[in-house]
Amino acid sequence: EYSCEYGSLKFYALCGVGGVLSCGLTHTAVVPLDLVKCRMQVDPQKYKSIFNGFSVTVKEDGVRGLAKGWAPTFIGYSMQGLCKFGFYEVFKILYGNMLGEENAYLWRTSLYLAASASAEFFADIALAPMEAAKVRIQTQPGYANTLRQAIPKMFGEEGIWAFYKGVAPLWMR
């Protein structure tokens, strides 16, 4: 009567796929808005408002310019969704088993918050490298136009740390 057994590997995989689809696709769909928002934060004199930001971007880069950063957005947020949705269920079951059935029910809100925070911890680690590349592509003109250009350049200039210096702000968010 169910598609899979609760807590099985298939269950976790389906939760992860749900996360990939819900986070990866939705964040990729709003890349143009995110691009303009990031540019407004970096250069408020040039990008004065959302509508002005769209106009300036289209004038300088064409309509295709609004898609800058789509690949790291899709990959990064798909990884975040995979971890967020999959690990939430892992931690919910793990913490529930640690508490016992009655306490898990009595403390379910705290259990769900702890499971969510634990999952988000790992989800942000998975997101951070692609988010770092996306921001460079979107906000530093001439730095890189694609993910394939950004990754080796970032690694060559700063090493592995280039991809993770934004993880603490993600955790704070």
C-alpha positions in Angstrom: 0.0 0.0 0.0 3.0 2.3 0.3 5.6 3.1 -2.3 8.4 2.1 0.1 9.1 1.2 3.7 9.6 4.1 6.1 13.3 4.5 6.9 14.5 2.3 4.1 17.2 3.3 1.7 14.5 3.8 -1.0 12.7 6.1 1.4 15.8 8.2 1.9 16.5 8.2 -1.8 13.0 9.4 -2.6 13.3 12.2 0.0 16.6 13.2 -1.5 15.2 13.2 -5.1 12.3 15.4 -3.8 14.8 17.8 -2.4 16.8 17.9 -5.6 13.6 18.7 -7.6 12.2 21.2 -5.2 15.3 23.1 -4.4 17.4 22.8 -7.6 14.6 23.6 -10.0 13.0 26.4 -8.0 16.3 28.2 -7.3 17.3 27.8 -11.0 14.0 29.3 -12.1 14.6 32.5 -10.2 18.3 32.9 -11.3 17.5 36.2 -13.1 16.0 37.7 -10.0 18.9 36.4 -7.8 21.4 37.8 -10.4 20.0 41.3 -10.2 19.7 41.1 -6.4 23.4 40.1 -6.0 24.4 42.9 -8.4 22.4 45.4 -6.5 24.2 44.4 -3.3 27.6 44.7 -4.9 27.1 47.8 -7.0 24.0 49.8 -5.8 25.1 52.9 -7.8 24.9 51.0 -11.1 21.9 48.7 -10.2 19.5 51.1 -8.5 16.4 48.9 -8.4 15.1 45.5 -9.5 13.7 46.9 -12.7 16.8 49.0 -13.4 19.0 46.0 -12.7 17.1 43.9 -15.2 17.4 46.7 -17.8 21.1 47.3 -17.3 21.9 43.6 -17.4 19.9 43.1 -20.6 21.5 46.2 -22.2 25.1 45.0 -21.3 24.8 41.2 -21.6 21.6 40.6 -23.6 18.8 38.4 -22.4 21.2 35.5 -22.0 23.0 37.5 -19.4 20.1 37.0 -17.1 21.0 33.3 -16.9 24.5 33.9 -15.7 25.2 31.5 -12.8 22.4 29.0 -13.7 24.7 25.9 -13.6 26.2 26.4 -10.1 22.8 27.4 -8.9 21.2 24.2 -10.2 24.0 22.0 -9.0 24.5 23.7 -5.6 20.8 23.9 -4.7 20.2 20.4 -5.9 22.9 19.2 -3.6 21.5 21.3 -0.8 18.0 19.9 -1.4 19.3 16.4 -1.5 21.0 16.8 1.9 18.3 18.9 3.5 15.4 16.6 2.6 17.3 13.3 2.9 19.2 14.0 6.1 16.2 15.6 7.8 14.5 12.2 7.6 17.7 10.4 8.7 18.2 12.7 11.7 14.5 12.6 12.6 14.5 8.8 12.8 18.0 8.7 14.5 17.0 11.3 17.2 13.6 9.7 17.6 15.1 6.3 18.3 17.5 7.9 20.8 14.6 9.4 22.7 12.3 6.4 22.5 8.8 6.4 21.1 7.0 8.2 23.9 9.6 11.0 24.4 9.9 11.4 20.6 6.2 12.0 20.5 6.2 14.3 23.6 9.2 16.3 22.3 8.4 16.1 18.6 8.7 19.8 17.9 12.1 19.9 19.4 13.0 16.7 17.6 11.9 18.1 14.3 13.9 21.3 14.9 17.0 19.4 15.9 16.7 17.1 12.8 16.2 20.2 10.6 19.2 22.0 12.0 21.4 19.0 11.7 20.3 18.4 8.0 20.8 22.1 7.2 24.4 22.0 8.6 25.4 19.4 6.0 23.2 20.9 3.3 25.0 24.2 3.5 28.4 22.5 3.3 27.1 20.9 0.1 25.8 24.2 -1.3 28.8 26.4 -0.4 31.2 25.6 -3.3 28.6 26.2 -6.0 27.2 29.3 -4.2 30.7 30.8 -4.1 31.2 30.2 -7.8 27.7 31.6 -8.6 28.4 34.8 -6.8 31.8 35.3 -8.6 30.2 34.6 -12.0 27.3 37.0 -11.3 29.0 39.9 -9.5 32.6 40.1 -10.8 32.5 41.2 -14.5 35.1 39.5 -16.5 36.0 37.0 -13.8 34.3 34.0 -15.4 31.3 33.4 -17.5 30.7 29.7 -16.8 31.2 27.2 -14.0 33.9 25.5 -16.0 35.9 28.7 -16.0 35.2 29.7 -12.4 36.1 26.5 -10.6 39.8 26.2 -11.7 40.3 29.9 -11.4 39.0 30.1 -7.9 41.0 27.0 -6.8 44.2 28.4 -8.5 43.9 31.7 -6.7 42.8 30.7 -3.2 42.8 26.9 -3.0 39.9 24.9 -1.5 39.1 27.7 1.0 37.7 29.8 -1.9 34.7 27.4 -1.9 33.9 27.3 1.8 34.5 30.8 3.2 30.8 31.5 2.8 29.6 28.4 4.7 29.5 30.3 8.1 27.2 33.0 6.7 25.0 30.2 5.2 24.7 28.6 8.7 23.9 32.0 10.2 21.1 32.5 7.6 
